[in-house]
């Protein structure tokens, strides 16, 4: 699996106005709104209560499910390849000309080495399993020897090219490393499952916040006479929802620093956030879909607070 570079910076839910972040009380916000041009114009709350679609989280979930499907297909392919190689009869030891860890040969000769029927069966098995996956050519674009070297070690391709047959040592290494490749993909699949569960949980949390936000605005919009007390209560409750969004953002940033799979285990890179970059870097959406979704909802809550403050400034 290749890791696409992405932003590893900390994404924070923005404040409504960073320059006046210390102004967090209702009286402060109302007085600020009252001095704005147009504050006494009609403010219509209807229309701001629509559901958020949570597009970022939805698309991220779909991307994770697609990647999990590919990863598990590769796991099954490597297991099948290992089983097929294990069932072959290796060549006698006296016919070998180079050990598995011998001098490097030109890897690109493996697929053109000819060799005996056993070697041809090994190569055919690899083509029929790993290289036959629907996404293989699109994602990897590797020749058979390049794939063998990348997945199972360059010395494996070297031994096959040098010996022109399947030695007992090469067979053992191919089977062992193929099963290791399968196990690594199982671990990666489990990590992606963990992320899918996390996406479902955060979507549920955000939907709860959005549902309460809409009910508050709908409630206030339905009051015709002297809504001041209700508006104050709604503003304070919206302020609580904004703090919930901030807390969800903090939780997600903590998760980004503690991924379900460390990159050194299967991705071959040192960046701790490489797991998320691997998942979301290739997508068309943001590299941090959860934080982007929280930011979108936080913006909606702050917009509602501004509308309520304007309504208070108008006195009705």
Secondary structure, 3 states (H helix, E strand, C coil): CCCCCCCCCCCCCCCCCHHHCCCCCHHHHHHHHHCCCCCCCCCCCCCCCCCCCCHHHHHHHHHHHHHHHHHHHHHHHHHHHHHHHHCCCCCCHHHCCCCCCCCCCCHHHHHHCCCCHHHHHHHHHHHHCCCCCCCHHHHCCCCHHHHHHHHHCHHHHHHHHHHCCCCHHHHHHHHHHHHHHHHHHHHHHHHHHHHHHHHHHHHHHHHHHHHHHHHHHHHHHCCCCCCHHHHHHHHHHHHHHHHHHHHHHHHHHHHHCCCCCCHHHHCCCCCCCHHHHHHHCCCCCCCCHHHHHHHHHHHHHHHHHHHHHHHHHHCC
